[in-house]
């Protein structure tokens, strides 16, 4: 099959591009012919998505929309597999070339700001259907910025995106939450699919052939726990809420707790200041801000981690970091928001805290449940590994090929 993959950037920026980096070689090995079109080649500081040898690619920012569309059409794809896109006009035009599938990694076409979160009077997820009424909530609920011009531009863009989504033969997602989001917004149930996502395995085996689970005695004798936050440091990622939750955790468990923050972003300085103040009052807490970590460095951090905390206040479409940590045998405490419950099962690989609204007290309780009993913690580590195994590329490709067959039955 000739599959044309379309994405907004050619650079490895976030989860979409990591996914394409792993997906394209796998499709190529299955004897599919591939081509790649992208809208921009930025930022220069990031590596390009590697392409299998001989795969043609077209850059809209260099060629222009019309010339790119001519190249795409001349290649005669059997199927277009689209991901994050910037320009609804470009999308509308390439949808005329061949049957298309869209993989929705985020709230594409269903939210003005793309965050699906009310920030006032308290931070909580939004489950509204997208439409003109969202304009009435945008400022009172502080859904985004303060510019009415920007609000209107974003609303028009998302409206066009949602209209384009109705033209795809199928929309695939990585969580039941996201499937429900698109059905709520008018996409027929028969055209929206949710199936297991692909999550990268550890670069290095932790103990030869399997993840090492500490002995019962080692756990019972622990006098400190190592917690980890991984992600961009911004308001809705919940780092401040995690810091607020930790004194209660330390008091209940009666041990020292070290928390590593791996990542960077606009809230880093504020979180560092907050952590410093909390540490001054609670010397049993230790904070480390490690900055951005590449895959090898993150694998090392995982090897020193007892529990991952995902304090996201917004409804994460999936939350890839959770199964990624699970592949290292690390349980997770997280708010029950968005697609998190697709991979976090209470008492199996961690614990969920109530997410509507998310609170520091609720998060503290989930963390304590994960760590308060040594035998239960050992079982959570085993469960983390078991759950993570289902999120592999082979399972994902099997499900994806079933959708390909639905869209192009004469070719599969």
C-alpha positions in Angstrom: 0.0 0.0 0.0 1.2 3.5 -0.8 0.7 5.5 2.5 1.3 9.3 2.6 2.0 10.5 6.1 1.3 14.2 6.8 2.4 16.1 9.9 2.9 19.8 10.8 6.6 19.6 11.4 9.6 17.5 10.2 11.3 17.8 13.6 11.2 15.7 16.7 9.3 18.0 19.1 6.8 16.0 21.1 4.9 12.7 21.3 3.5 12.9 17.8 6.9 13.0 16.3 8.3 10.3 18.6 5.4 8.1 17.4 6.2 8.8 13.7 9.9 8.1 14.3 8.9 4.6 15.5 6.0 4.0 13.1 7.5 4.8 9.7 10.3 2.2 9.8 7.8 -0.4 11.0 5.4 0.4 8.1 8.3 0.3 5.7 9.5 -3.1 7.0 6.0 -4.4 6.3 6.5 -3.5 2.6 4.3 -0.4 2.5 5.5 2.4 0.2 5.8 5.7 2.2 5.9 9.4 1.5 6.0 12.3 4.0 4.7 15.8 3.7 5.1 18.4 6.4 4.1 22.1 6.8 7.3 23.5 8.5 10.9 22.5 9.2 11.2 24.0 12.6 12.6 24.3 15.3 16.2 24.1 14.1 17.3 23.0 17.5 15.5 19.6 17.2 16.6 16.6 15.2 14.6 15.7 12.1 12.3 12.7 12.1 14.4 10.0 10.4 12.9 8.6 7.2 13.6 5.2 5.7 15.9 5.4 2.7 14.2 6.5 -0.5 11.1 7.9 1.1 10.1 11.1 -0.8 9.2 14.2 1.3 7.7 17.6 0.6 8.0 20.8 2.7 5.0 23.1 2.4 7.0 26.1 3.7 9.4 25.7 0.8 7.2 24.6 -2.0 4.0 26.4 -1.1 0.6 24.7 -0.8 -0.2 24.3 -4.5 3.1 22.8 -5.5 3.1 20.4 -2.5 -0.4 19.3 -3.4 0.7 18.6 -7.0 3.6 16.5 -5.7 1.3 14.6 -3.3 -1.2 13.9 -6.1 1.4 12.8 -8.6 2.7 10.2 -6.1 -0.8 8.6 -6.2 -1.2 7.5 -2.6 -3.7 4.8 -1.7 -4.2 6.3 1.8 -3.3 9.5 3.7 -2.4 9.1 7.4 -2.6 12.6 8.9 -1.5 13.9 12.3 -1.0 17.4 13.8 -1.7 20.1 11.3 -1.4 23.9 11.2 -3.4 25.1 8.2 -7.0 24.0 7.7 -6.8 25.1 4.0 -3.9 22.8 3.3 -5.8 20.0 5.1 -9.0 20.6 3.2 -7.2 20.4 -0.2 -5.2 17.2 0.5 -8.4 15.5 1.7 -9.5 15.5 -2.0 -6.5 13.4 -3.1 -7.1 10.0 -1.4 -9.0 8.4 1.4 -7.6 9.7 4.7 -7.3 8.7 8.3 -6.6 11.2 11.1 -4.8 10.3 14.3 -6.0 12.7 17.0 -3.2 13.1 19.5 -4.9 16.1 21.2 -8.1 18.2 21.2 -7.9 19.0 17.5 -11.1 20.7 16.4 -12.9 20.4 19.8 -11.6 23.3 21.9 -10.7 27.0 21.3 -7.5 26.8 23.4 -6.9 23.1 22.9 -6.7 22.5 26.6 -10.3 21.5 27.5 -9.9 23.0 30.9 -11.6 25.7 32.9 -9.2 27.6 35.1 -11.8 29.7 37.1 -13.1 29.6 39.7 -11.1 26.4 40.1 -9.1 24.3 37.7 -11.2 21.5 36.3 -11.6 19.6 33.1 -14.2 20.7 30.5 -16.5 18.2 28.8 -18.5 20.7 26.8 -19.3 20.0 23.1 -17.4 22.5 21.0 -19.5 25.3 19.4 -20.4 29.0 19.6 -21.4 28.7 23.3 -17.7 28.1 24.0 -17.1 31.8 23.2 -19.3 32.8 26.1 -17.2 30.7 28.5 -13.8 31.6 27.2 -13.1 34.7 29.3 -15.3 34.0 32.4 -13.8 30.5 32.8 -10.3 31.7 31.7 -10.0 29.0 29.1 -7.2 30.9 27.3 -5.7 34.3 26.9 -7.3 37.7 27.2 -7.4 38.9 23.6 -10.8 38.8 21.9 -9.1 38.9 18.5 -7.0 35.8 19.3 -10.1 34.1 20.7 -12.0 34.6 17.5 -9.2 33.5 15.3 -8.7 30.3 17.3 -12.4 29.6 17.3 -12.6 29.9 13.5 -9.5 27.7 13.1 -10.9 25.0 15.3 -14.3 25.2 13.6 -12.6 24.6 10.2 -10.6 21.7 11.7 -13.8 20.1 13.1 -15.4 20.5 9.7 -12.4 18.8 8.0 -12.5 15.9 10.5 -16.0 15.0 9.1 -14.3 14.4 5.8 -11.9 11.7 7.0 -12.9 8.1 6.5 -11.7 7.3 10.0 -10.4 9.0 13.1 -8.1 7.0 15.4 -7.3 7.9 19.0 -5.2 6.4 21.8 -7.8 6.5 24.6 -11.5 5.9 25.2 -11.7 9.4 26.5 -10.7 10.9 23.2 -13.0 8.6 21.3 -15.9 9.9 23.4 -14.7 13.4 22.8 -15.1 13.1 19.0 -18.4 11.2 19.2 -19.7 14.0 21.5 -18.7 16.5 18.8 -20.7 14.8 16.0 -18.3 12.3 14.4 -20.2 9.1 13.8 -19.3 6.3 16.2 -18.6 3.9 13.4 -15.7 6.2 12.1 -13.9 6.8 15.5 -11.5 4.1 16.8 -9.6 3.8 20.0 -6.8 1.3 20.4 -3.6 0.7 22.2 -0.9 3.3 21.7 2.8 2.6 21.1 5.1 3.4 24.0 8.9 3.2 23.7 10.6 0.4 25.6 13.6 1.1 27.9 16.8 1.7 26.0 18.6 -0.6 28.5 17.2 -3.7 30.3 17.0 -3.0 34.0 18.1 -6.5 35.1 19.3 -8.5 32.2 16.0 -9.8 30.8 13.4 -8.4 33.2 12.6 -5.4 35.4 14.1 -5.8 38.9 11.5 -5.8 41.7 13.0 -5.0 45.1 12.8 -7.6 47.7 10.2 -7.4 50.5 12.9 -6.8 53.0 14.5 -4.0 50.9 11.1 -2.2 50.7 10.2 -2.6 54.4 13.6 -1.2 55.4 13.4 1.9 53.1 13.6 5.2 54.9 13.2 7.3 51.9 11.2 7.2 48.7 12.2 8.7 45.3 9.3 10.3 43.4 9.5 11.6 39.8 7.7 14.2 37.7 8.3 14.2 34.0 7.0 16.8 31.5 6.8 20.4 30.5 6.7 22.7 33.5 3.5 24.7 32.9 0.4 25.5 35.0 -1.9 22.6 33.9 0.8 20.0 34.3 0.2 20.4 38.1 3.7 20.6 39.5 2.6 23.2 42.1 -0.2 20.8 43.2 2.3 18.0 43.6 4.6 20.2 45.8 1.6 21.1 47.9 0.7 17.4 48.4 4.1 16.3 49.6 4.0 17.5 53.3 1.0 15.3 54.0 2.6 12.3 52.3 5.8 12.7 54.3 3.9 13.1 57.6 1.7 10.0 56.9 4.6 7.7 55.8 7.1 9.1 58.3 10.0 8.9 55.8 12.2 11.2 53.8 11.0 11.9 50.2 13.1 13.1 47.3 11.2 14.4 44.3 13.0 14.9 40.9 11.4 17.2 38.4 12.6 16.3 34.9 11.7 18.9 32.3 11.5 22.6 31.8 9.1 25.3 30.9 7.6 28.7 32.0 6.6 27.5 35.5 10.1 26.1 36.4 11.2 29.2 38.4 7.9 29.5 40.3 8.0 25.8 41.1 11.6 26.0 42.3 10.7 28.9 44.6 7.7 27.0 45.9 9.7 23.9 46.6 12.4 25.9 48.4 9.7 27.3 50.8 8.2 23.9 51.4 11.6 22.4 52.1 12.3 25.1 54.6 9.3 24.0 56.6 9.6 20.3 55.9 13.3 19.3 55.9 12.3 15.6 55.3 11.5 16.7 51.7 14.1 17.1 49.1 13.7 18.5 45.6 15.8 18.2 42.5 15.2 20.0 39.2 17.1 18.1 36.6 16.0 20.0 33.5 15.3 18.3 30.2 16.5 14.8 29.9 17.2 12.8 26.7 16.1 9.1 26.5 19.3 7.8 28.0 19.3 10.2 30.8 15.7 9.6 31.5 16.3 5.8 31.6 18.9 6.5 34.3 16.4 8.6 36.3 13.8 5.9 36.0 16.3 3.4 37.4 16.4 5.5 40.6 12.7 6.1 40.9 10.1 4.4 43.1 7.0 6.2 42.0 6.0 8.4 39.1 3.5 11.1 39.9 1.4 12.6 37.0 -0.3 15.6 38.6 -1.8 16.9 35.4 -4.8 19.1 36.1 -6.0 19.1 32.5 -7.5 16.1 30.8 -4.5 14.4 29.3 -5.5 12.9 26.0 -3.5 9.8 26.9 -0.5 10.4 29.2 2.3 8.4 27.5 4.8 8.9 30.3 2.7 6.6 32.6 3.1 3.4 30.5 6.7 4.4 29.7 7.5 4.5 33.4 5.6 1.2 33.8 8.0 -0.5 31.3 10.6 0.2 34.0 8.5 -1.4 36.7 7.5 2.0 38.2 3.9 2.4 39.6 2.1 5.7 39.1 -0.1 8.1 41.1 -2.2 10.5 39.0 -5.4 12.4 38.8 -8.2 10.6 37.0 -8.4 13.0 34.1 -8.7 12.5 30.4 -7.3 9.2 29.1 -5.2 8.4 32.1 -7.6 5.7 33.3 -7.0 3.8 30.1 -3.6 2.7 31.5 -3.7 3.4 35.2 -5.8 0.8 37.1 -6.4 1.3 40.8 -4.5 -1.3 42.8 -2.9 -2.9 39.7 -0.2 -0.4 38.6 -0.9 2.6 40.9 -3.7 4.7 42.2 -6.0 7.4 40.8 -6.9 10.6 42.6 -10.3 12.3 41.9 -9.9 14.6 39.0 -13.0 16.8 38.9 -11.7 18.9 40.6 -8.1 17.8 41.1 -6.8 18.7 44.6 -3.5 18.4 46.5 -5.2 16.3 49.3 -6.6 13.9 46.7 -3.2 13.5 45.1 -1.5 12.9 48.5 -3.9 10.1 49.3 -3.2 8.4 46.0 0.6 8.6 46.6 0.2 7.3 50.1 -1.8 4.3 48.8 1.0 3.4 46.5 3.7 3.5 49.1 2.2 2.7 52.5 2.4 -1.1 52.3 5.6 -2.9 51.2 3.9 -6.0 49.9 1.3 -4.0 48.0 4.0 -1.8 46.5 5.8 -4.9 45.2 2.6 -6.0 43.5 2.2 -2.6 42.0 5.6 -2.8 40.4 4.8 -6.1 38.9 1.5 -4.7 37.7 3.2 -1.7 36.2 5.3 -4.0 34.0 2.4 -6.2 33.0 0.2 -3.2 32.0 3.0 -1.5 30.1 3.6 -4.6 27.9 0.3 -4.1 26.1 1.3 -0.7 24.8 3.8 -2.0 22.1 4.3 -1.2 18.5 3.2 -4.7 17.3 -0.2 -4.5 19.0 -0.6 -0.9 17.7 0.2 -1.9 14.2 -2.3 -4.8 14.2 -5.1 -2.4 15.3 -4.0 0.2 12.8 -4.0 -2.2 9.9 -7.6 -3.2 10.8 -8.5 0.5 10.3 -6.6 0.6 7.0 -8.6 -2.4 5.9 -11.9 -0.7 6.8 -10.9 2.4 4.7 -9.2 0.6 1.8 -10.6 -2.9 1.8 -9.5 -3.5 -1.8 -5.8 -3.1 -0.9 -5.4 -4.8 2.4 
